[in-house]
Amino acid sequence: MSIIRNTTAYLAGAALSLGLAGMSSVASAADIMPVKTKEPIVGASMPLDVHGYADYTIASGRVTPGGLRIYPNRGSLSQFEVGLSLDIYKNPTGFINSFSVFGGIWNELWSSPPVGSRSWQEMDWWVGGSVGFAKYYTFTAQSLQFEFPGGLPTARMFVLSLGANDATWGLPIPLNPYVNLFYNYTGGSTVVLGKTSSTYRVELGIKPTISMKPYWAIPLSFTFPTWVTVGPSSYWNRNDGTTNFCGPLSATACSSGSMGVFSTGIQAKYSLESVVPKRLGSWYLKGGVQYYRITNDSLLGAQVVTGAATSFADAKKDVFIYNGGIGFSF
């Protein structure tokens, strides 16, 4: 996943910090005649306790959920992600409604790396567990690692997430609010100029979602992922004399603060249920655009280090990332 993505990410992941907990799919029950027997009915469908997904995304660039812009405007990115979860416990009537364990892996390739650099840029992997409780809420804990083939140190962190499913609360559009805590305990700064260990950031977000199917009978949905990232100023800038990449000459200390980035966008997903049989999974096409407003000068200075900008003056505060892809879940 991105630094980080999903996830969230995610956390979709983000994609996965919330996504795997909400991916339960139930096979359609077979049409059968009532039979007075206690024996299992051969051919009847049963709810799955194993869920998974695979997703391919092509993107115009990347800004991490923490606000780090990584790549210059050149080429495209291919991102591959797979995940699997196991439902260990289910009780829809109790306070604790479910418990699941999950894991996943994400890889990113760059179509136009600099001469001498790798096309394969990053691999992330994660394992964790999710608890559904009080009918509407999900708490997730996971261990997350960012691996860099180019020789950068592996970043290791714990991610804690709390999300709410407000689809039945009577709102015009479900907001799906969440909060993610990323604790980076070793391996280097995930925003380049920040503390390299024992630091954290918090992502506060919503994912308003609306489906067109009830209105126009079209298997199309729209999500508007929106979040803000905050944290101690040292998360963005360790200010130890090695982080002077700001100012007119990109050589002075960067000012910092508690806010890193604000992001919002629109993501569309079109179900291929009329084309691909359900027994082969729930396939979809997707596409969208995400806007990032980078508010922290340390993140702008970090663009000089990542090569996304040639100087502090050239760093971008406003960034649009376009994406499309295909995937399936079961």
N, C-alpha and C positions, 0 to 999 in steps of 0.2 A: 504494500500500500504506500501511499506517499508519505512524506515526513510530516505529519500523517494526514491520511487520507485517511478516518472511513471512517477510516475508518474508516473518527470517526469514525468511515469510514468507515465507511465506513464506513470509523467508525465508521458506512457504510459501512469505511469502514470504517468506520467507519464504515466501509463498508461492513466492518463486521462487528466494531464495538457494540451496535444495536441490531444490525441486519440479520444475523443468524438466528437470534432469538425470535424474530418475527417472520421466519420463512416457512413455518409449518404448512404443509400441504396435505390434503386428504384426498385419497383416490375416490372417484365416484362409485357409489354403491351400485352393485349389479341389480337389475330388475329381476326379482324373484317372487314366486308365489309363496304365501304363508304356509309353513309346514310345521306340524305339531311334533317337534323333535328337539332333543337337546344336543344332537350331534352337530358338529360344524357343517356348514353348507358349502360344498365344494364350489369354488368359483366366486364366492362372495368376497368383495374387497374389504380390506382391513386398513385402518389408519396406519400410516407409516411412522415409525419411530426413528428412522434414519432420513436425514435431509441433506441436500447438497446443492451446489451450484457451480457453474463455470461462466466466466465473463471475459469478453475481449473488448477493449476500448482503444480507439485511436484518437489522440488529442493533439491540439496545436501547440501545447506547452504544458508547464505545470507550475502552480503555486501551491505549496503545502498548506494544510489547514492552519499551521502555525504562522503562515505569512511569508515563507521563504520562496522567492522566485528563483528557479534553478537554471533554466535553459534560455539562451538567447533565441531570438525569432529566426529559427533556421531548422528546417526539417520538421518531422512529426514524431510523436511518441506512440509506441505500441505497449499496451499494458494488459497482462494476462493474470487472471485471478481465479483460484479454485478454493472451495471450502466445503467442510463436512461437519454436521452436527448430529448428536445422538440424544434423543429424549430419554432421560433416566427415570423421571418421575412426572406424573400428571395427576392433578386433583382439582377440577374446575370449581368445586364447591368450598374448598378450604381457603385459609389465608395464604398459604404457600400453594400456588397453582401448578408450578412446573419447575423442573430443574433439568438443564441440558449442558452437555460439554461439547466443545467445538474446537476446530483448528482450521488453519488456512495458509495459503502462500500466494504471494504477489510478485510479479517480475515486470521490469520496465526496460524497453529497448529504444534507443534513439537512432533515427534513420540517418542523421548527418552529424556524427560526432567529429570533433577536431582530429586532425591527422595524428595518428599514433594512439588515439584513445579507443576504448571499447565501445561497441554498439550496446552491449548489455551494461546497463548503468546501475541497477539496484535490484535487490531481492529482499522482501520483507516476509516474515512468517510469525504466526501467533497461535497460541493455545489458551483456552480459558473455559469459563463456565458462566451460565446465566440462570437467574432465579426469577420466575414470574410470581408476583404476589399481589394481593388485594385486587385481583381481577384485571387491573389496568396498567400495572407497573412492572418494569423489568430492571433488575440490577445485574450488571455484568462486570466480571473481573477477568483480566487477561494479561498474559506476559507477551510482550511484543519486541521483536528485534529487527533492526535495519542492517542489512549486509551490503557492502559496497565492493564489487570486484576490483575496483581501481586501487585498493590498498588503504582506504580510509578506515578508521577504527569502527568496529561494530557498535551501534547505539542500542542500548538495552533499556527497557522501561516497563513499568506497570501501568495499566490503563483501567480506571474505574469509571463505569457509566451508569447513569440512572435515566430511564426514559419512561414516558407515559403514552398510552394509546387512548386518545380522546375521541375516537371515531363515534362512540355512542353517547357523547356528552351533549349532543344537541347543537353543536356549533355549525355554522354554515359550511365551513371547510375544516376538516381535522388539522390541527397544528402539529401534533406529534412532538411536543417539546422534549428536550433532553439536556443533560449536562455531562461532560466528559472531563475527567482529571487525568492528565498525562504526567507521570512522575519518571523523569529521566535519571536513573541512578548511576549509570556509568557509560563510557564509550565515546564521549565527545558531544558537543552541542549540536542539536538538530536544527538550529537556526544560525550556525556558523560562529557568530560572535558572542554567544551567550556562555553561561557556565557549562562546564563539560560534564558535571555530575551533580547528583543531589539537588536537583532543581525541578520545577514543574510549571505547567501552564494549564489553564482551564478554558474549555470551549463551551459556550452557552448558545444553544441553537434551537431551531424549529425546522420541521419539514412538512409544511402544508401540502396536502395531496388531494387531488380531485380526479374522479374517474368520469369519462365521457359515456361509459356504457349505459348507465341508468337513463341518460337523456337522449342520446342519439344511437344507441345500440352499436357503438363503435368501441372495440377493445383497446382504448387509448386512455392513458392517464398522464397527468402532469404533476410534478413535484417541484416545489420552490425551496430548495435547501438554503437556509439563511443562518449565519452564525457570527459571533464575535469571539475573538481569542484574547484572553487577559492573563496576566501573571506578574510576578515580581520583576522589577527592572533588570535585575541580574540575569534573568532567564534570557533576555534579549541581548544584553551587553555585560560581559564580565568585567570590562573596564580595567584591564590589567596592563595596559600599555601596548598590547598586541592587536587592539581592535580599532585602530585609528584609520578608518576608511571613509570618513565623511568630510564635508567642507569643500570649497572650490577646487582644491588640489587632491581630494580624496586621501588626505593625510592627517586629518585632525580627529579628535575624539568625537564619537557619535553620541548625540543626546538620546535618551531612552525614556521609557515610561511604563505604565502598567498595561497598556493596550497594544496589541500587535497588528491585527487585521480585522476588517469587516468584510463579509462576503455574502452575496446573494445571487440567485440565478434561477433558471428554469430548465428542467430535465423532463423530456417526454419519453414514454415507454409504450410501445405498440405490441400487443400480444399476437403471436402467430398461431393461436389456438385453432384457427380455421384452416391452417395449412399443415401443421405438424400434429400428429395424433398425440393425445394426452399421455398415452403409455410411454412415449419417448421423452417426457418431461414437458415443462411449461417454457416454451421458447419465446423470445422477444427481440425486437429491435429497439434501439434507444438513440437519443441524440439530445444535445442541449448546449447551453452556454452558461458559464459561471463568471461573475464579476468579482474582483478583489480590490478593495481599497486598503493599501498598505499604509498604516498610520505611524509606524515606528521608524525613526531614522536609522536605528541599528539594522533593521531589515533592509533598508535601502542601501546602506553601506555594504551589507553582506552580498548584494547583487554584484558588486565589484569582484568579490572573492570567487563567487560561483561562475563568473563569466557571463552572467545575464545582462550586465551593463559594463561599459568600458570605463565609466567614472561615476562618482556619486551624482554629478549633475545629470548624467544619462540614465540614472536609475528610474524605474517606472513606479509611480504611486498607484496608478489605475491600470489594471490588467484584465483583459478578457481572454478566457480559455474556452475554445470550442471543442466539442467531442461528439463521437458517435460510436456505435458498436452493436454487438449481438451477444446473446447469452441464453442460458436456460437454468432452471431450478427444478428440484423434485422433492 
